[in-house]
Amino acid sequence: MKMQLNKLLLVPAMVLSVLFLCLLTLVIQVNYSDNIPVERALNAEEPFNIYPHLRNLDVNQLKETFPFQIYLDSAHWTDIKEINAVLCAMDSSYPNNEMGNQEVLSIALTEKLEAHLSKSFEGYQPDSLIRILQWAERFNNYAAIDEIHSPLFEVVYTYWFNSISNALRENAEKNYAIKYDYKFRYIAERLREKQFSTPVKGTYIEKTIYRLIDKNWAYLFNKFWYATSVLYKLVIFSLVAILIFPYIYILKMKQK
């Protein structure tokens, strides 16, 4: 009778053991690298002269005829000084079309630029996403101090943060484990800080896994010991007992 009871308990114990090993495998496979790319300094080179490329363009067809590819290939589009210089050139070439000029440049710095940087969105490339985030975040500050050009800056900022959020979500759907990578979590926290959606939900189980990955044993013990009920502790101790039961059972069988 006792032997049959032991075998009966062995099944759920083995199931829990498999689940524990799966969790352990997930934690081991996580990329712990915290080497965040350094934010690049603004460009100090001679600015790109866009005036020759604006000649003979019809202001009414500017969105269709603007030299987007030449601009993205030749200009220092990461530099706010050069962005402002291009805007001044457009306003000088097409007076009374300030909002239209901002719209055209916003297209260049969003959808056209995203196509230009398409390789940065192939697969999971956290360093590329972080560099784009660092660049795009500046536009939120630009919008706060430049009221005239704030529509352009807000569009660029919002567009790229949404694109980064979508890139995280798509990669997490393909590989659930990367949600626990340090850089993935770093990007997700930056998005959450700016109130953009993130695929990291922050459930109790996920938070526990994060603490395990971070090896924050003191926090986990204090949380378990002081912030849980007696019933919860009994359940956990029971699960641990069931988890180690198959190994004790196998050891005893070998000794016989």
ZABA-884058 format. One record per residue: chain; x, y, z of N, C-alpha, C in turn. Coordinates in Angstrom, 1 decimal. Layout:
NODE|unit|n_px|n_py|n_pz|ca_px|ca_py|ca_pz|c_px|c_py|c_pz
NODE|A|X|Y|Z|X|Y|Z|X|Y|Z
...
***
This chain:
NODE|unit|n_px|n_py|n_pz|ca_px|ca_py|ca_pz|c_px|c_py|c_pz
NODE|A|0.8|-1.2|0.0|0.0|0.0|0.0|0.9|1.3|0.0
NODE|A|1.9|1.2|0.9|2.8|2.4|1.0|3.6|2.6|-0.4
NODE|A|3.9|1.5|-1.0|4.6|1.5|-2.3|3.8|2.2|-3.3
NODE|A|2.5|1.8|-3.4|1.5|2.4|-4.3|1.3|3.9|-4.1
NODE|A|1.3|4.3|-2.8|1.1|5.7|-2.5|2.3|6.5|-2.9
NODE|A|3.5|5.9|-2.8|4.7|6.6|-3.2|4.7|6.8|-4.7
NODE|A|4.3|5.8|-5.4|4.3|5.9|-6.9|3.2|6.9|-7.3
NODE|A|2.1|7.0|-6.6|1.1|7.9|-6.9|1.6|9.4|-6.7
NODE|A|2.3|9.6|-5.7|2.9|10.9|-5.4|4.0|11.2|-6.4
NODE|A|4.6|10.2|-6.9|5.7|10.4|-7.8|5.4|11.2|-9.1
NODE|A|4.1|11.0|-9.6|3.7|11.6|-10.8|3.6|13.1|-10.7
NODE|A|2.9|13.7|-9.8|2.9|15.1|-9.7|4.2|15.7|-9.3
NODE|A|5.0|14.9|-8.6|6.3|15.4|-8.2|7.2|15.5|-9.4
NODE|A|7.1|14.6|-10.3|7.9|14.6|-11.5|7.5|15.7|-12.4
NODE|A|6.2|16.0|-12.5|5.6|17.1|-13.3|6.2|18.4|-12.8
NODE|A|6.2|18.6|-11.5|6.7|19.8|-10.9|8.2|20.0|-11.1
NODE|A|8.9|18.8|-11.1|10.3|18.9|-11.4|10.6|19.3|-12.8
NODE|A|9.8|18.8|-13.7|10.0|19.2|-15.1|9.8|20.7|-15.3
NODE|A|8.7|21.2|-14.6|8.4|22.6|-14.7|9.5|23.5|-14.1
NODE|A|10.0|23.0|-13.0|11.1|23.7|-12.4|12.4|23.7|-13.2
NODE|A|12.7|22.6|-13.9|13.8|22.6|-14.8|13.6|23.5|-16.0
NODE|A|12.4|23.6|-16.5|12.1|24.5|-17.6|12.3|25.9|-17.2
NODE|A|11.9|26.3|-16.0|12.1|27.6|-15.5|13.6|27.9|-15.3
NODE|A|14.3|26.9|-14.8|15.8|27.0|-14.6|16.5|27.2|-15.9
NODE|A|16.0|26.5|-17.0|16.6|26.6|-18.3|16.4|28.0|-18.8
NODE|A|15.2|28.5|-18.6|14.9|29.9|-19.1|15.8|30.9|-18.4
NODE|A|16.0|30.8|-17.1|16.9|31.7|-16.4|18.3|31.6|-16.9
NODE|A|18.8|30.4|-17.2|20.2|30.2|-17.6|20.4|30.8|-19.0
NODE|A|19.3|30.8|-19.9|19.5|31.2|-21.3|19.4|32.8|-21.4
NODE|A|19.0|33.4|-20.3|18.8|34.9|-20.4|20.1|35.6|-20.6
NODE|A|20.1|36.6|-21.5|21.3|37.4|-21.7|21.4|38.5|-20.6
NODE|A|22.4|38.4|-19.8|22.6|39.2|-18.7|23.4|40.5|-19.0
NODE|A|23.9|40.6|-20.2|24.7|41.8|-20.6|24.0|43.1|-20.3
NODE|A|24.7|44.0|-19.5|24.1|45.3|-19.2|25.0|46.4|-19.8
NODE|A|25.7|46.1|-20.9|26.6|47.1|-21.5|25.7|47.9|-22.5
NODE|A|25.1|48.9|-21.9|24.2|49.8|-22.7|25.0|50.7|-23.6
NODE|A|24.7|50.8|-24.9|25.5|51.7|-25.8|25.5|53.2|-25.3
NODE|A|26.7|53.8|-25.4|26.8|55.2|-25.0|26.1|56.1|-26.0
NODE|A|25.4|57.1|-25.5|24.6|58.0|-26.4|25.6|58.8|-27.2
NODE|A|25.4|58.8|-28.5|26.3|59.5|-29.4|26.2|61.0|-29.3
NODE|A|27.3|61.6|-29.5|27.3|63.1|-29.4|26.8|63.7|-30.7
NODE|A|26.4|64.9|-30.6|25.8|65.6|-31.8|27.0|65.8|-32.8
NODE|A|26.6|65.8|-34.1|27.6|66.0|-35.2|28.2|67.4|-35.2
NODE|A|29.5|67.4|-35.4|30.3|68.7|-35.5|30.8|68.9|-36.9
NODE|A|30.4|68.1|-37.8|31.0|68.3|-39.2|30.2|69.4|-39.9
NODE|A|30.7|69.7|-41.1|30.1|70.7|-42.0|28.7|70.2|-42.3
NODE|A|27.6|71.0|-42.1|26.3|70.6|-42.4|26.0|70.4|-43.9
NODE|A|25.1|69.5|-44.2|24.7|69.2|-45.6|24.0|70.3|-46.2
NODE|A|24.4|70.7|-47.4|23.7|71.8|-48.1|22.6|71.3|-49.0
NODE|A|21.4|71.5|-48.6|20.2|71.0|-49.3|19.7|71.9|-50.3
NODE|A|20.2|73.2|-50.4|19.6|74.1|-51.3|19.6|73.7|-52.7
NODE|A|20.7|73.1|-53.3|20.7|72.7|-54.7|19.7|71.7|-55.0
NODE|A|19.3|70.9|-54.0|18.3|69.8|-54.2|16.9|70.3|-54.1
NODE|A|16.7|71.5|-53.7|15.3|72.1|-53.6|14.9|72.9|-54.8
NODE|A|15.9|73.1|-55.7|15.6|74.0|-56.8|14.6|73.3|-57.8
NODE|A|13.7|74.1|-58.3|12.7|73.6|-59.3|11.8|72.6|-58.8
NODE|A|11.6|72.5|-57.5|10.6|71.6|-57.0|9.2|72.3|-56.8
NODE|A|8.2|71.7|-57.2|6.8|72.3|-57.1|6.4|72.2|-55.6
NODE|A|6.1|73.3|-55.0|5.7|73.3|-53.6|4.4|72.5|-53.4
NODE|A|3.6|72.4|-54.4|2.3|71.7|-54.3|2.5|70.2|-54.4
NODE|A|3.7|69.8|-54.8|4.0|68.3|-54.9|5.3|68.0|-54.1
NODE|A|5.5|68.7|-53.1|6.7|68.6|-52.3|6.9|67.2|-51.7
NODE|A|5.7|66.6|-51.2|5.8|65.3|-50.6|6.2|64.2|-51.6
NODE|A|5.8|64.5|-52.9|6.2|63.5|-54.0|7.6|63.7|-54.5
NODE|A|8.1|64.9|-54.5|9.3|65.2|-55.2|10.5|65.5|-54.3
NODE|A|10.3|65.6|-53.0|11.4|65.9|-52.1|12.4|64.8|-52.2
NODE|A|13.7|65.2|-52.2|14.8|64.2|-52.3|15.1|63.4|-51.0
NODE|A|14.1|62.6|-50.7|14.2|61.9|-49.4|15.5|61.0|-49.3
NODE|A|15.8|60.2|-50.4|16.9|59.3|-50.3|18.3|60.1|-50.2
NODE|A|18.4|61.2|-51.0|19.6|62.0|-51.0|19.8|62.6|-49.6
NODE|A|18.7|63.1|-49.0|18.8|63.6|-47.6|19.2|62.6|-46.6
NODE|A|18.6|61.4|-46.6|19.0|60.4|-45.6|20.4|59.8|-45.9
NODE|A|20.8|59.8|-47.1|22.2|59.3|-47.4|23.3|60.3|-47.1
NODE|A|23.0|61.6|-47.3|24.0|62.6|-47.2|24.0|63.5|-46.0
NODE|A|22.8|63.8|-45.4|22.7|64.7|-44.3|22.9|64.0|-43.0
NODE|A|23.3|64.8|-42.0|23.5|64.3|-40.6|22.1|64.5|-39.9
NODE|A|21.2|63.6|-40.2|19.8|63.7|-39.7|19.7|63.5|-38.2
NODE|A|20.8|63.0|-37.6|20.7|62.8|-36.1|21.0|64.1|-35.4
NODE|A|21.5|65.1|-36.1|21.9|66.4|-35.5|20.8|67.4|-35.6
NODE|A|20.3|67.9|-34.4|19.2|68.9|-34.4|19.6|70.2|-35.1
NODE|A|20.9|70.6|-35.1|21.3|71.8|-35.8|21.1|71.7|-37.3
NODE|A|21.4|70.5|-37.8|21.3|70.3|-39.2|19.8|70.2|-39.6
NODE|A|19.0|69.6|-38.7|17.5|69.5|-39.0|17.0|70.9|-39.1
NODE|A|17.4|71.7|-38.1|16.9|73.1|-38.2|17.4|73.9|-39.4
NODE|A|18.6|73.5|-39.8|19.2|74.2|-41.0|18.4|73.8|-42.3
NODE|A|18.0|72.5|-42.3|17.2|72.0|-43.5|15.8|72.7|-43.4
NODE|A|15.2|72.8|-42.3|13.9|73.5|-42.1|14.0|75.0|-42.6
NODE|A|15.1|75.7|-42.2|15.3|77.1|-42.6|15.5|77.1|-44.1
NODE|A|16.2|76.2|-44.7|16.3|76.2|-46.2|15.0|75.9|-46.9
NODE|A|14.2|75.1|-46.3|12.9|74.8|-46.9|12.0|76.0|-46.8
NODE|A|12.0|76.6|-45.6|11.2|77.8|-45.4|11.6|79.0|-46.3
NODE|A|12.9|79.0|-46.6|13.4|80.1|-47.4|13.0|79.8|-48.9
NODE|A|13.1|78.5|-49.3|12.7|78.2|-50.7|11.2|78.2|-50.9
NODE|A|10.5|77.8|-49.9|9.0|77.7|-50.0|8.4|78.5|-48.9
NODE|A|8.4|79.9|-49.0|7.8|80.7|-47.9|6.3|80.5|-47.9
NODE|A|5.7|80.8|-46.7|4.3|80.6|-46.5|3.8|79.1|-46.6
NODE|A|4.8|78.2|-46.4|4.5|76.8|-46.4|5.2|76.1|-45.2
NODE|A|5.2|76.8|-44.1|6.0|76.3|-43.0|5.5|75.0|-42.5
NODE|A|4.2|74.8|-42.3|3.6|73.6|-41.8|3.8|72.4|-42.8
NODE|A|3.7|72.8|-44.1|3.9|71.8|-45.2|5.3|71.3|-45.2
NODE|A|6.3|72.2|-44.9|7.7|71.9|-44.9|8.0|71.0|-43.7
NODE|A|7.4|71.3|-42.6|7.5|70.4|-41.4|6.9|69.0|-41.7
NODE|A|5.8|68.9|-42.3|5.2|67.6|-42.7|6.1|66.8|-43.6
NODE|A|6.7|67.4|-44.6|7.6|66.7|-45.5|8.8|66.2|-44.7
NODE|A|9.4|67.0|-43.9|10.6|66.6|-43.1|10.2|65.5|-42.1
NODE|A|9.0|65.6|-41.5|8.6|64.6|-40.6|8.5|63.2|-41.3
NODE|A|8.0|63.2|-42.6|8.0|62.0|-43.4|9.4|61.4|-43.6
NODE|A|10.3|62.3|-43.8|11.7|61.9|-44.0|12.3|61.3|-42.7
NODE|A|11.9|61.8|-41.6|12.5|61.4|-40.3|11.7|60.3|-39.6
NODE|A|10.7|59.8|-40.3|9.9|58.7|-39.7|9.8|57.5|-40.7
NODE|A|8.8|57.5|-41.5|8.6|56.3|-42.4|9.7|56.1|-43.4
NODE|A|10.2|57.2|-44.0|11.4|57.0|-44.9|12.6|56.6|-44.2
NODE|A|12.8|57.1|-43.0|14.0|56.8|-42.2|13.9|55.3|-41.7
NODE|A|12.7|54.9|-41.4|12.5|53.5|-40.9|12.8|52.5|-42.0
NODE|A|12.4|52.9|-43.2|12.8|52.0|-44.4|14.3|52.0|-44.6
NODE|A|14.9|53.2|-44.4|16.4|53.4|-44.6|17.1|52.5|-43.5
NODE|A|16.5|52.4|-42.3|17.2|51.6|-41.2|16.6|50.3|-41.0
NODE|A|16.0|49.7|-42.1|15.3|48.5|-42.0|16.1|47.3|-41.4
NODE|A|17.4|47.3|-41.6|18.2|46.2|-41.1|18.3|46.3|-39.6
NODE|A|18.1|47.4|-39.0|18.1|47.6|-37.6|16.9|46.9|-36.9
NODE|A|15.9|46.6|-37.7|14.7|46.0|-37.2|14.6|44.5|-37.6
NODE|A|15.6|44.0|-38.2|15.6|42.6|-38.6|16.1|41.7|-37.4
NODE|A|15.2|40.9|-36.9|15.5|40.1|-35.7|15.6|41.0|-34.5
NODE|A|16.2|40.4|-33.4|16.3|41.1|-32.1|17.7|41.8|-32.0
NODE|A|17.7|43.1|-32.2|19.0|43.9|-32.1|18.8|45.0|-31.1
NODE|A|19.0|44.6|-29.8|18.7|45.6|-28.7|19.6|46.9|-28.8
NODE|A|20.8|46.7|-29.2|21.7|47.9|-29.2|21.2|48.9|-30.3
NODE|A|20.8|48.4|-31.4|20.2|49.3|-32.4|19.0|50.0|-31.9
NODE|A|18.1|49.3|-31.3|16.9|49.8|-30.7|17.2|50.9|-29.7
NODE|A|18.2|50.6|-28.8|18.6|51.6|-27.8|19.1|52.9|-28.4
NODE|A|19.9|52.7|-29.5|20.5|53.9|-30.1|19.4|54.8|-30.7
NODE|A|18.4|54.1|-31.4|17.3|54.8|-32.0|16.5|55.5|-30.9
NODE|A|16.3|54.8|-29.7|15.5|55.4|-28.6|16.2|56.6|-28.1
NODE|A|17.6|56.5|-27.9|18.3|57.7|-27.4|18.2|58.9|-28.3
NODE|A|18.2|58.6|-29.6|18.1|59.7|-30.6|16.7|60.3|-30.6
NODE|A|15.7|59.4|-30.6|14.3|59.9|-30.7|13.8|60.6|-29.4
NODE|A|14.4|60.2|-28.3|14.0|60.8|-27.0|14.3|62.3|-27.0
NODE|A|15.3|62.7|-27.7|15.7|64.1|-27.7|14.6|65.0|-28.3
NODE|A|13.8|64.4|-29.2|12.8|65.2|-29.9|11.7|65.7|-28.9
NODE|A|11.5|64.9|-27.9|10.6|65.3|-26.8|11.0|66.6|-26.1
NODE|A|12.3|66.7|-25.9|12.9|67.9|-25.3|12.9|69.0|-26.3
NODE|A|13.2|68.7|-27.5|13.2|69.8|-28.5|11.8|70.4|-28.6
NODE|A|10.8|69.6|-28.6|9.4|70.1|-28.7|9.0|71.0|-27.5
NODE|A|9.6|70.8|-26.4|9.3|71.6|-25.2|9.9|73.0|-25.2
NODE|A|10.9|73.1|-26.0|11.6|74.5|-26.0|11.5|75.2|-27.4
NODE|A|11.0|74.5|-28.4|10.8|75.1|-29.7|9.3|75.0|-30.2
NODE|A|8.6|76.0|-29.8|7.1|75.9|-30.0|6.8|75.9|-31.5
NODE|A|7.6|76.6|-32.3|7.4|76.7|-33.8|7.5|75.4|-34.5
NODE|A|8.5|74.6|-34.1|8.7|73.3|-34.7|8.3|72.1|-33.9
NODE|A|7.5|72.4|-32.8|7.1|71.3|-32.0|6.2|70.3|-32.7
NODE|A|5.4|70.7|-33.6|4.6|69.6|-34.3|5.5|68.6|-35.0
NODE|A|6.6|69.0|-35.6|7.5|68.1|-36.3|8.2|67.2|-35.2
NODE|A|8.7|67.8|-34.1|9.4|67.1|-33.1|8.5|66.1|-32.4
NODE|A|7.3|66.4|-32.1|6.4|65.5|-31.4|6.0|64.3|-32.3
NODE|A|5.9|64.6|-33.6|5.6|63.5|-34.5|6.7|62.5|-34.6
NODE|A|7.9|63.0|-34.7|9.1|62.1|-34.8|9.3|61.3|-33.5
NODE|A|9.1|62.0|-32.4|9.3|61.3|-31.1|8.2|60.2|-30.9
NODE|A|7.0|60.5|-31.1|5.9|59.6|-30.9|6.0|58.4|-31.9
NODE|A|6.4|58.7|-33.2|6.5|57.6|-34.2|7.5|56.6|-33.8
NODE|A|8.7|57.1|-33.4|9.8|56.1|-33.1|9.6|55.3|-31.8
NODE|A|9.0|56.0|-30.8|8.8|55.2|-29.6|7.7|54.1|-29.8
NODE|A|6.7|54.4|-30.7|5.7|53.4|-31.0|6.4|52.3|-31.9
NODE|A|7.3|52.7|-32.8|8.0|51.7|-33.6|8.8|50.7|-32.7
NODE|A|9.5|51.3|-31.7|10.4|50.5|-30.8|9.5|49.6|-30.0
NODE|A|8.3|50.1|-29.5|7.4|49.3|-28.8|6.9|48.1|-29.6
NODE|A|6.6|48.4|-30.9|6.1|47.3|-31.8|7.2|46.3|-32.0
NODE|A|8.5|46.8|-32.2|9.6|45.9|-32.4|9.8|44.9|-31.2
NODE|A|9.7|45.5|-30.0|9.8|44.6|-28.8|8.7|43.6|-28.8
NODE|A|7.5|44.0|-29.1|6.3|43.1|-29.0|6.5|41.9|-30.0
NODE|A|6.9|42.3|-31.2|7.1|41.3|-32.3|8.2|40.3|-31.9
NODE|A|9.3|40.8|-31.4|10.4|39.9|-31.0|10.0|39.0|-29.8
NODE|A|9.2|39.5|-28.9|8.8|38.7|-27.7|7.8|37.6|-28.1
NODE|A|7.0|37.9|-29.2|6.1|36.9|-29.7|6.8|35.7|-30.3
NODE|A|8.0|36.1|-30.9|8.8|35.0|-31.6|9.6|34.2|-30.6
NODE|A|10.1|34.9|-29.6|10.9|34.3|-28.6|10.6|34.8|-27.2
NODE|A|9.8|34.1|-26.5|9.3|34.6|-25.2|10.4|34.8|-24.2
NODE|A|11.5|34.1|-24.3|12.6|34.2|-23.3|13.3|35.5|-23.3
NODE|A|13.3|36.2|-24.4|14.0|37.5|-24.5|13.4|38.6|-23.6
NODE|A|12.1|38.4|-23.2|11.5|39.3|-22.3|12.3|39.5|-21.0
NODE|A|13.1|38.5|-20.7|13.9|38.6|-19.4|15.3|39.0|-19.6
NODE|A|15.7|39.3|-20.9|17.0|39.9|-21.1|17.2|41.3|-20.5
NODE|A|18.3|41.6|-20.0|18.5|42.9|-19.4|18.2|44.0|-20.3
NODE|A|18.7|44.0|-21.6|18.5|45.1|-22.5|17.0|45.2|-22.9
NODE|A|16.4|44.1|-23.0|14.9|44.1|-23.4|14.2|44.8|-22.2
NODE|A|14.5|44.5|-21.0|13.8|45.1|-19.9|14.2|46.6|-19.7
NODE|A|15.4|46.9|-20.1|15.8|48.3|-20.0|15.0|49.1|-21.0
NODE|A|14.9|48.7|-22.3|14.1|49.4|-23.3|12.6|49.5|-22.8
NODE|A|12.1|48.3|-22.3|10.7|48.3|-21.9|10.4|49.3|-20.8
NODE|A|11.4|49.4|-19.8|11.2|50.4|-18.7|11.3|51.8|-19.2
NODE|A|12.1|52.1|-20.2|12.2|53.4|-20.8|10.9|53.8|-21.5
NODE|A|10.3|52.8|-22.2|9.0|53.0|-22.8|7.9|53.3|-21.8
NODE|A|7.9|52.5|-20.7|6.9|52.6|-19.7|7.0|54.0|-19.0
NODE|A|8.3|54.4|-18.8|8.5|55.7|-18.2|7.9|56.9|-19.0
NODE|A|7.9|56.7|-20.3|7.3|57.7|-21.2|5.9|57.4|-21.6
NODE|A|5.3|56.4|-20.9|3.9|56.1|-21.0|3.5|55.5|-22.4
NODE|A|4.5|54.7|-22.9|4.2|54.0|-24.2|4.0|52.5|-23.8
NODE|A|3.3|51.8|-24.6|2.9|50.4|-24.3|4.2|49.5|-24.4
NODE|A|4.2|48.5|-23.6|5.3|47.6|-23.5|4.8|46.1|-23.3
NODE|A|5.5|45.2|-23.9|5.0|43.8|-23.8|5.3|43.1|-22.5
NODE|A|6.0|43.9|-21.6|6.3|43.3|-20.3|5.1|43.7|-19.4
NODE|A|4.4|42.8|-18.9|3.1|43.0|-18.2|3.4|43.3|-16.7
NODE|A|4.5|42.7|-16.2|4.8|42.9|-14.8|3.9|42.1|-13.8
NODE|A|3.5|40.9|-14.2|2.7|40.1|-13.3|3.6|39.6|-12.2
NODE|A|2.9|39.0|-11.2|3.6|38.5|-10.0|4.7|37.5|-10.3
NODE|A|4.3|36.6|-11.2|5.2|35.5|-11.6|6.4|36.1|-12.4
NODE|A|6.1|37.0|-13.3|7.2|37.6|-14.1|8.2|38.4|-13.2
NODE|A|7.6|39.1|-12.2|8.4|39.9|-11.3|9.3|38.9|-10.5
NODE|A|8.8|37.8|-10.1|9.6|36.8|-9.4|10.7|36.3|-10.2
NODE|A|10.4|36.0|-11.5|11.5|35.6|-12.4|12.5|36.6|-12.6
NODE|A|12.1|37.9|-12.7|13.1|39.0|-12.8|14.0|39.0|-11.5
NODE|A|13.4|38.8|-10.4|14.3|38.8|-9.2|15.2|37.6|-9.1
NODE|A|14.8|36.4|-9.7|15.6|35.3|-9.8|16.8|35.6|-10.7
NODE|A|16.5|36.2|-11.9|17.5|36.5|-12.8|18.5|37.5|-12.2
NODE|A|18.0|38.4|-11.5|18.9|39.4|-10.8|19.6|38.9|-9.6
NODE|A|19.3|37.6|-9.2|19.9|37.0|-8.0|19.6|37.8|-6.8
NODE|A|18.5|38.4|-6.7|18.1|39.2|-5.5|17.5|38.3|-4.5
NODE|A|18.3|37.5|-3.9|17.8|36.5|-2.9|17.3|37.1|-1.7
NODE|A|17.9|38.2|-1.2|17.4|38.8|0.1|16.0|39.3|-0.1
NODE|A|15.8|40.0|-1.3|14.4|40.5|-1.5|13.4|39.4|-1.6
NODE|A|13.7|38.3|-2.3|12.8|37.2|-2.5|12.5|36.6|-1.1
NODE|A|13.5|36.4|-0.3|13.3|35.8|1.1|12.4|36.7|1.9
NODE|A|12.8|38.0|2.0|12.0|38.9|2.8|10.5|39.0|2.3
NODE|A|10.4|39.1|1.0|9.0|39.2|0.4|8.2|37.9|0.8
NODE|A|8.9|36.8|0.7|8.2|35.5|1.0|7.9|35.4|2.5
NODE|A|8.9|35.8|3.4|8.7|35.5|4.8|7.8|36.5|5.5
NODE|A|7.9|37.8|5.1|7.2|38.9|5.8|5.9|39.4|5.1
NODE|A|5.8|39.1|3.8|4.7|39.6|3.0|3.7|38.6|2.5
NODE|A|3.8|37.4|3.1|2.9|36.3|2.7|2.2|35.7|3.9
NODE|A|1.0|35.1|3.7|0.3|34.5|4.8|0.9|33.2|5.2
NODE|A|0.4|32.7|6.3|0.8|31.3|6.8|0.4|30.3|5.8
NODE|A|-0.8|30.4|5.3|-1.3|29.4|4.3|-0.5|29.4|3.1
NODE|A|-0.1|30.6|2.6|0.8|30.6|1.4|2.1|29.9|1.7
NODE|A|2.7|30.2|2.9|4.0|29.5|3.2|3.8|28.0|3.2
NODE|A|2.7|27.5|3.8|2.4|26.1|3.8|2.3|25.5|2.4
NODE|A|1.7|26.2|1.6|1.5|25.7|0.2|2.9|25.6|-0.5
NODE|A|3.7|26.7|-0.3|5.1|26.7|-0.9|5.9|25.6|-0.4
NODE|A|5.9|25.4|1.0|6.7|24.3|1.6|6.2|23.0|1.1
NODE|A|4.9|22.8|0.9|4.3|21.5|0.4|4.8|21.3|-1.1
NODE|A|4.8|22.4|-1.9|5.3|22.2|-3.2|6.8|21.9|-3.3
NODE|A|7.5|22.5|-2.4|9.0|22.1|-2.4|9.2|20.7|-1.9
NODE|A|8.4|20.2|-1.0|8.5|18.9|-0.5|8.1|17.9|-1.7
NODE|A|7.1|18.2|-2.4|6.7|17.4|-3.5|7.7|17.4|-4.6
NODE|A|8.4|18.6|-4.8|9.4|18.7|-5.8|10.6|17.9|-5.5
NODE|A|11.0|17.8|-4.3|12.2|17.0|-4.0|11.9|15.5|-3.7
NODE|A|10.6|15.2|-3.6|10.2|13.8|-3.3|10.8|12.8|-4.3
NODE|A|10.6|13.0|-5.6|11.1|12.0|-6.6|12.6|11.7|-6.4
NODE|A|13.4|12.7|-6.1|14.8|12.5|-5.9|15.1|11.6|-4.7
NODE|A|14.4|11.9|-3.6|14.5|11.1|-2.4|14.1|9.7|-2.6
NODE|A|13.0|9.6|-3.4|12.4|8.2|-3.7|13.4|7.4|-4.5
NODE|A|14.0|8.1|-5.5|14.9|7.4|-6.4|16.2|7.0|-5.6
NODE|A|16.6|7.9|-4.7|17.8|7.6|-3.9|17.6|6.4|-3.0
NODE|A|16.4|6.3|-2.4|16.1|5.2|-1.6|16.0|3.9|-2.3
NODE|A|15.4|3.9|-3.5|15.3|2.8|-4.4|16.7|2.2|-4.8
NODE|A|17.6|3.1|-5.0|19.0|2.7|-5.4|19.7|2.1|-4.2
NODE|A|19.4|2.6|-3.0|20.1|2.1|-1.8|19.6|0.6|-1.5
NODE|A|18.3|0.3|-1.9|17.8|-1.0|-1.7|18.5|-2.0|-2.7
***
